[in-house]
Amino acid sequence: MNGMDAQPLYDLAPVAWLLGMGVLIALGPLLWVWRRHVGEGAGRRLQALTVLTLFLTFDLTLFGAFTRLSDSGLGCPDWPGCYGNASPLGARHEIAMAQAAQPTGPVTHGKAWVEMVHRYLATSVGFLILVLAVTTWVVRRRERLAPQATRRGVASLSAWWPAATLVWVCLQGAFGALTVTWRLYPAIVTLHLLGAMVLLALLCIQAVRYGHAAQARLPAPIAPALRTLLWWTAGVVLLQIALGGWVSTNYAVLACTQFPTCQDSWWPPMNFAQGFEIWRELGTASHGAPIEFAALTAIHYTHRLMAYLAFASIGVLAWQLLRQAPALRAQARWLIGLALLQLATGLGNVLLGWPLVAALLHTGGAAALAVVLTWTLCESRRAAATVPHRHSAGLASNKILEQ
């Protein structure tokens, strides 16, 4: 029995130290926002902190991808600490024993540090989101009680968004724990990735809404068909991100090392039934036998086929935004740039043997697409069709319908 198998999966002894480390890291961004926006209104400070938290959450998503891609996800095989310690420094002996038992195994000193730094950063982001939720409730209540003439617009903002974000980040923490204690179950790891996308979207929604309140403006009206295309593209991209997570967590990237063909064929041998058995351990089928290469090929090729649809949808959406929505041209340009980045890094993963830089950029591009699509949805709303007046031909009224 090696050190990893003997270690209890849960050891709550280092919880206080882990929380303290997260708070200590979070104090830096909090003090920066306070000093930079001293003397400004509470709404402006909340917007700045929300944007900064969104940025740090994006960085955390990238670092989580680095943790997985560097095979550091089990660098500390228990949760929330490392062999019951607050850092790998206190677990030097246990890590050395595990590394001696399995020199090429998942536990090394370097991997343990990568894993624990990811947990420190995740705790700090969680604390920032807690501060956002509590502060929003306090400020909103104070603004509501203030005289009408002194209100600054914060009272009109819903406090349920930061509350929902706080609940969601707690769920993310739970999935992070399951990722370790369930030994990298592909379904759990993929759900953890999708949870990060939802967390980014929730923070983006709040940042945009604060901007609307500060500038006293409404989202830009766009044609109903364009709004439908925007939702369609967001759905396709979310599905593609889920498929990409399934490819990565099953290590199926190198099942096809050619493009546009795969294994010298346009339709190689594939086992879709086994490839998309959701609830199974890493590297095995549901009955316990090793997963077939044809199943990995099915996982990879499905992601590739969906990539064609996602790329086309993003291209059409960006083109229509440039044509029909002048207020959303910045978002359209971002979508074009990110789609090209995803194409380049996806090809790099296949043709260059899954290099770490390309894999990280591919994950970052997916997260950025989720943010930009959420940003575009928040900055737009469906415009009603022009309806002729009942009593006067040639007159029309345009009524904006909130989404």
C-alpha positions as CSV (number, residue, x, y, z in Angstrom):
1,M,0.0,0.0,0.0
2,N,1.5,3.4,-1.0
3,G,1.1,6.7,0.8
4,M,-1.7,7.8,-1.5
5,D,-3.9,4.8,-0.8
6,A,-3.3,5.0,3.0
7,Q,-4.2,8.7,3.3
8,P,-7.8,9.4,4.4
9,L,-9.7,11.3,1.7
10,Y,-11.0,14.0,4.0
11,D,-9.0,15.6,6.8
12,L,-10.5,18.9,8.1
13,A,-7.7,19.7,10.4
14,P,-6.1,22.3,8.1
15,V,-9.4,24.1,7.2
16,A,-8.6,27.1,9.4
17,W,-5.1,27.5,7.9
18,L,-6.5,27.1,4.3
19,L,-9.2,29.7,5.0
20,G,-6.7,32.1,6.5
21,M,-4.4,31.8,3.5
22,G,-7.3,32.5,1.1
23,V,-8.3,35.6,3.1
24,L,-4.7,36.8,3.2
25,I,-4.4,36.5,-0.6
26,A,-7.8,38.2,-1.1
27,L,-6.9,41.2,1.0
28,G,-4.6,42.4,-1.8
29,P,-7.3,42.9,-4.4
30,L,-9.7,44.3,-1.7
31,L,-7.2,46.9,-0.6
32,W,-6.3,47.8,-4.2
33,V,-10.0,48.4,-5.1
34,W,-10.5,50.5,-1.9
35,R,-7.5,52.7,-2.5
36,R,-8.1,53.1,-6.2
37,H,-11.7,54.1,-5.8
38,V,-11.6,56.0,-2.5
39,G,-14.2,58.7,-2.3
40,E,-16.3,57.2,-5.1
41,G,-19.8,55.7,-4.6
42,A,-20.5,52.3,-3.3
43,G,-21.8,51.2,-6.7
44,R,-18.6,52.1,-8.4
45,R,-16.5,50.2,-5.9
46,L,-18.7,47.2,-6.2
47,Q,-18.5,47.3,-10.0
48,A,-14.7,47.5,-9.7
49,L,-14.5,44.6,-7.3
50,T,-16.8,42.5,-9.4
51,V,-14.7,43.1,-12.5
52,L,-11.5,42.3,-10.6
53,T,-13.1,39.1,-9.2
54,L,-14.1,38.1,-12.7
55,F,-10.5,38.6,-13.9
56,L,-9.1,36.6,-10.9
57,T,-11.7,33.8,-11.5
58,F,-10.6,33.6,-15.2
59,D,-7.0,33.3,-13.9
60,L,-8.1,30.6,-11.5
61,T,-9.8,28.7,-14.4
62,L,-6.5,28.8,-16.3
63,F,-4.6,27.6,-13.3
64,G,-7.1,24.8,-12.7
65,A,-6.5,23.7,-16.3
66,F,-2.7,23.9,-15.7
67,T,-3.2,21.7,-12.6
68,R,-5.1,19.1,-14.6
69,L,-2.9,19.2,-17.7
70,S,0.3,18.9,-15.6
71,D,-1.2,15.8,-13.9
72,S,-1.2,17.6,-10.5
73,G,-4.8,17.0,-9.7
74,L,-3.8,14.3,-7.2
75,G,-0.6,16.0,-6.0
76,C,-2.2,16.1,-2.6
77,P,-4.5,13.0,-2.5
78,D,-6.7,14.3,0.4
79,W,-8.9,17.4,0.9
80,P,-8.7,20.2,1.8
81,G,-5.1,20.1,2.9
82,C,-2.1,18.0,1.9
83,Y,-1.7,14.8,4.0
84,G,-3.6,16.6,6.8
85,N,-1.3,19.7,6.6
86,A,-1.9,23.2,5.5
87,S,0.9,23.1,2.9
88,P,3.3,20.6,1.3
89,L,6.0,21.8,3.7
90,G,4.4,19.9,6.5
91,A,3.9,16.9,4.3
92,R,7.4,16.5,3.1
93,H,7.8,13.0,4.6
94,E,4.5,11.6,3.2
95,I,5.1,13.1,-0.2
96,A,8.6,11.6,-0.3
97,M,7.3,8.2,0.6
98,A,4.6,8.3,-2.0
99,Q,7.1,9.4,-4.6
100,A,9.5,6.7,-3.7
101,A,6.7,4.1,-4.0
102,Q,5.6,5.5,-7.4
103,P,8.4,7.6,-9.0
104,T,6.1,8.4,-12.0
105,G,2.9,8.5,-10.0
106,P,0.6,11.5,-9.3
107,V,2.3,12.6,-6.0
108,T,5.5,14.6,-6.2
109,H,6.7,17.7,-4.3
110,G,6.1,19.9,-7.4
111,K,2.7,18.6,-8.1
112,A,1.7,18.9,-4.5
113,W,2.6,22.6,-4.6
114,V,0.6,23.2,-7.8
115,E,-2.4,21.5,-6.3
116,M,-2.3,23.4,-3.0
117,V,-1.7,26.8,-4.8
118,H,-4.8,26.1,-6.8
119,R,-6.7,25.5,-3.6
120,Y,-5.3,28.7,-2.0
121,L,-6.4,30.8,-5.0
122,A,-9.8,29.1,-5.1
123,T,-10.3,30.0,-1.4
124,S,-9.4,33.6,-2.1
125,V,-11.8,33.9,-5.0
126,G,-14.5,32.4,-2.8
127,F,-13.8,35.0,-0.1
128,L,-14.0,37.8,-2.6
129,I,-17.4,36.5,-3.8
130,L,-18.5,36.4,-0.1
131,V,-17.5,40.0,0.3
132,L,-19.4,41.0,-2.8
133,A,-22.5,39.2,-1.7
134,V,-22.5,40.7,1.8
135,T,-21.5,44.2,0.7
136,T,-24.2,44.3,-2.0
137,W,-26.9,43.3,0.6
138,V,-25.7,45.9,3.1
139,V,-25.3,48.7,0.5
140,R,-28.6,48.0,-1.1
141,R,-30.4,48.1,2.2
142,R,-28.7,51.3,3.2
143,E,-29.6,52.9,-0.2
144,R,-33.2,51.8,0.1
145,L,-33.5,53.5,3.5
146,A,-31.8,56.7,2.3
147,P,-33.8,59.7,1.0
148,Q,-34.8,59.4,-2.6
149,A,-32.6,62.4,-3.6
150,T,-29.4,60.9,-2.2
151,R,-29.7,57.4,-3.8
152,R,-27.0,56.5,-6.3
153,G,-28.7,53.7,-8.2
154,V,-27.5,50.7,-6.1
155,A,-30.9,50.2,-4.6
156,S,-32.3,49.3,-8.1
157,L,-29.7,46.4,-8.4
158,S,-30.8,42.9,-7.5
159,A,-28.9,41.4,-4.6
160,W,-29.9,37.9,-5.7
161,W,-27.2,37.7,-8.3
162,P,-24.3,37.9,-5.9
163,A,-26.2,35.6,-3.5
164,A,-26.6,33.0,-6.4
165,T,-22.9,33.5,-7.2
166,L,-21.9,32.7,-3.6
167,V,-24.0,29.6,-3.6
168,W,-22.5,28.5,-6.9
169,V,-18.9,29.0,-5.8
170,C,-19.6,26.8,-2.8
171,L,-20.9,24.1,-5.2
172,Q,-17.7,24.6,-7.2
173,G,-15.7,24.0,-4.0
174,A,-17.6,20.8,-3.4
175,F,-16.9,19.6,-7.0
176,G,-13.3,20.5,-6.4
177,A,-13.2,18.2,-3.4
178,L,-14.9,15.4,-5.3
179,T,-12.4,15.8,-8.1
180,V,-9.7,14.7,-5.7
181,T,-11.5,12.3,-3.5
182,W,-13.1,10.5,-6.4
183,R,-9.7,10.2,-8.2
184,L,-10.4,12.3,-11.2
185,Y,-13.7,10.8,-12.3
186,P,-14.2,12.2,-15.9
187,A,-17.8,13.2,-15.2
188,I,-16.8,15.1,-12.0
189,V,-13.9,16.9,-13.7
190,T,-16.0,17.9,-16.7
191,L,-18.8,19.2,-14.4
192,H,-16.1,21.1,-12.4
193,L,-15.0,22.8,-15.7
194,L,-18.6,23.7,-16.7
195,G,-19.2,25.0,-13.2
196,A,-16.2,27.4,-13.7
197,M,-17.9,28.6,-17.0
198,V,-21.2,29.3,-15.1
199,L,-19.3,31.1,-12.4
200,L,-17.6,33.4,-15.0
201,A,-21.0,34.1,-16.5
202,L,-22.6,35.0,-13.2
203,L,-19.8,37.5,-12.4
204,C,-20.0,38.9,-15.9
205,I,-23.7,39.5,-15.6
206,Q,-23.2,41.5,-12.4
207,A,-20.3,43.5,-13.8
208,V,-22.4,44.5,-16.8
209,R,-25.4,45.4,-14.7
210,Y,-23.3,47.6,-12.5
211,G,-22.1,49.4,-15.6
212,H,-25.7,49.9,-16.8
213,A,-26.7,51.4,-13.4
214,A,-23.6,53.7,-13.2
215,Q,-24.2,55.0,-16.7
216,A,-28.0,55.1,-16.5
217,R,-28.5,53.2,-19.8
218,L,-30.3,50.2,-21.1
219,P,-29.0,47.3,-23.2
220,A,-29.0,47.9,-27.0
221,P,-32.1,46.6,-28.8
222,I,-31.5,44.0,-31.5
223,A,-33.7,42.2,-34.0
224,P,-35.5,39.1,-32.5
225,A,-33.8,36.8,-35.1
226,L,-30.4,38.1,-34.1
227,R,-31.2,37.6,-30.4
228,T,-32.2,34.1,-31.2
229,L,-29.0,33.5,-33.1
230,L,-27.1,34.8,-30.1
231,W,-28.7,32.4,-27.7
232,W,-28.2,29.5,-30.2
233,T,-24.5,30.3,-30.4
234,A,-24.2,30.5,-26.7
235,G,-25.8,27.0,-26.4
236,V,-23.6,25.5,-29.0
237,V,-20.5,26.9,-27.4
238,L,-21.5,25.6,-24.0
239,L,-22.0,22.1,-25.5
240,Q,-18.7,22.3,-27.2
241,I,-17.0,23.3,-24.0
242,A,-18.6,20.3,-22.3
243,L,-17.3,18.0,-25.1
244,G,-13.9,19.6,-24.9
245,G,-13.8,18.9,-21.2
246,W,-14.8,15.3,-21.9
247,V,-11.9,15.0,-24.4
248,S,-9.4,16.4,-22.0
249,T,-10.5,14.5,-18.9
250,N,-10.5,11.2,-20.8
251,Y,-7.1,12.0,-22.4
252,A,-8.5,11.5,-25.9
253,V,-6.8,14.5,-27.5
254,L,-4.2,12.3,-29.3
255,A,-6.7,9.7,-30.5
256,C,-6.5,11.6,-33.8
257,T,-3.2,13.2,-34.7
258,Q,-4.2,14.2,-38.3
259,F,-6.4,17.0,-39.7
260,P,-8.9,17.1,-41.3
261,T,-8.9,13.2,-41.4
262,C,-8.4,11.0,-38.4
263,Q,-6.3,7.8,-38.6
264,D,-6.2,8.2,-42.4
265,S,-10.0,8.1,-42.6
266,W,-12.9,10.5,-42.7
267,W,-14.8,8.1,-40.4
268,P,-12.4,6.0,-38.3
269,P,-13.5,3.1,-36.2
270,M,-15.4,4.5,-33.2
271,N,-17.3,3.2,-30.2
272,F,-19.7,5.9,-29.2
273,A,-21.6,3.8,-26.6
274,Q,-18.4,3.2,-24.6
275,G,-17.0,6.6,-25.2
276,F,-20.0,8.4,-23.8
277,E,-20.6,6.2,-20.8
278,I,-20.8,9.1,-18.4
279,W,-20.5,7.4,-15.0
280,R,-17.2,5.5,-14.9
281,E,-13.7,5.7,-13.6
282,L,-10.9,7.3,-15.5
283,G,-9.4,4.9,-18.2
284,T,-12.0,2.2,-17.7
285,A,-15.4,1.3,-19.1
286,S,-18.4,0.8,-16.8
287,H,-17.7,-2.9,-16.5
288,G,-14.2,-2.3,-15.3
289,A,-12.3,-3.2,-18.4
290,P,-9.8,-0.7,-20.0
291,I,-11.6,1.7,-22.3
292,E,-11.1,0.9,-26.0
293,F,-9.1,3.2,-28.3
294,A,-12.2,3.3,-30.6
295,A,-14.1,4.9,-27.7
296,L,-11.4,7.6,-27.3
297,T,-11.6,8.2,-31.0
298,A,-15.4,8.7,-30.7
299,I,-14.9,11.2,-28.0
300,H,-12.3,13.1,-30.0
301,Y,-14.1,13.0,-33.3
302,T,-17.4,14.2,-31.8
303,H,-15.7,17.2,-30.4
304,R,-14.1,17.9,-33.8
305,L,-17.4,17.7,-35.6
306,M,-19.1,20.0,-33.1
307,A,-16.2,22.4,-33.5
308,Y,-17.3,22.9,-37.2
309,L,-20.8,23.9,-36.0
310,A,-19.5,26.1,-33.2
311,F,-17.0,27.9,-35.6
312,A,-19.7,28.5,-38.2
313,S,-22.2,29.7,-35.6
314,I,-19.7,32.2,-34.1
315,G,-18.8,33.4,-37.6
316,V,-22.4,34.1,-38.6
317,L,-23.2,35.7,-35.3
318,A,-20.2,38.1,-35.5
319,W,-21.0,39.0,-39.1
320,Q,-24.6,39.8,-38.2
321,L,-23.6,41.8,-35.2
322,L,-21.2,43.9,-37.3
323,R,-24.0,44.4,-39.9
324,Q,-27.0,45.0,-37.6
325,A,-25.8,46.1,-34.2
326,P,-23.2,49.0,-34.2
327,A,-23.3,49.1,-30.4
328,L,-22.0,45.5,-30.3
329,R,-19.2,45.7,-32.7
330,A,-16.6,45.3,-30.0
331,Q,-18.1,42.0,-28.9
332,A,-18.2,40.9,-32.6
333,R,-14.5,41.5,-33.0
334,W,-13.8,39.7,-29.8
335,L,-15.8,36.7,-31.0
336,I,-13.9,36.6,-34.3
337,G,-10.5,36.8,-32.6
338,L,-11.4,34.1,-30.0
339,A,-12.8,31.8,-32.7
340,L,-9.6,32.1,-34.7
341,L,-7.6,31.4,-31.5
342,Q,-9.6,28.3,-30.8
343,L,-9.1,27.1,-34.3
344,A,-5.3,27.6,-34.1
345,T,-4.9,26.1,-30.6
346,G,-7.2,23.2,-31.5
347,L,-5.1,22.4,-34.5
348,G,-1.9,22.8,-32.4
349,N,-3.1,20.3,-29.9
350,V,-3.7,17.7,-32.6
351,L,-0.8,18.3,-34.9
352,L,1.9,19.2,-32.3
353,G,1.1,16.4,-29.8
354,W,-0.9,18.3,-27.2
355,P,1.7,20.9,-26.0
356,L,0.9,22.5,-22.7
357,V,0.9,26.0,-24.0
358,A,-1.6,25.2,-26.7
359,A,-3.8,23.3,-24.3
360,L,-3.9,26.1,-21.8
361,L,-4.7,28.7,-24.5
362,H,-7.4,26.5,-25.8
363,T,-9.0,26.3,-22.3
364,G,-8.5,30.1,-21.9
365,G,-10.1,30.7,-25.2
366,A,-13.2,28.7,-24.3
367,A,-13.6,30.5,-21.0
368,A,-13.2,33.9,-22.8
369,L,-15.8,32.9,-25.3
370,A,-18.2,32.1,-22.5
371,V,-17.5,35.5,-21.0
372,V,-17.9,37.4,-24.3
373,L,-21.1,35.7,-25.2
374,T,-22.5,36.4,-21.7
375,W,-21.4,40.1,-22.1
376,T,-23.1,40.3,-25.5
377,L,-26.3,38.8,-24.1
378,C,-26.3,41.3,-21.2
379,E,-25.6,44.3,-23.5
380,S,-28.5,43.4,-25.9
381,R,-32.2,42.9,-25.6
382,R,-34.9,41.8,-28.1
383,A,-36.5,44.7,-30.0
384,A,-40.2,44.4,-30.9
385,A,-41.2,44.3,-34.5
386,T,-42.6,47.5,-36.0
387,V,-46.3,47.4,-35.9
388,P,-48.5,49.8,-38.1
389,H,-50.8,52.1,-36.2
390,R,-54.4,51.0,-36.2
391,H,-55.8,54.4,-37.3
392,S,-52.9,56.0,-39.3
393,A,-51.2,54.2,-42.1
394,G,-47.5,54.9,-42.4
395,L,-47.0,55.3,-38.7
396,A,-45.2,52.7,-36.6
397,S,-44.3,52.2,-33.0
398,N,-41.2,50.4,-31.8
399,K,-41.5,49.0,-28.3
400,I,-38.5,47.6,-26.6
401,L,-39.2,44.4,-24.7
402,E,-36.8,43.6,-21.9
403,Q,-35.3,40.1,-21.8
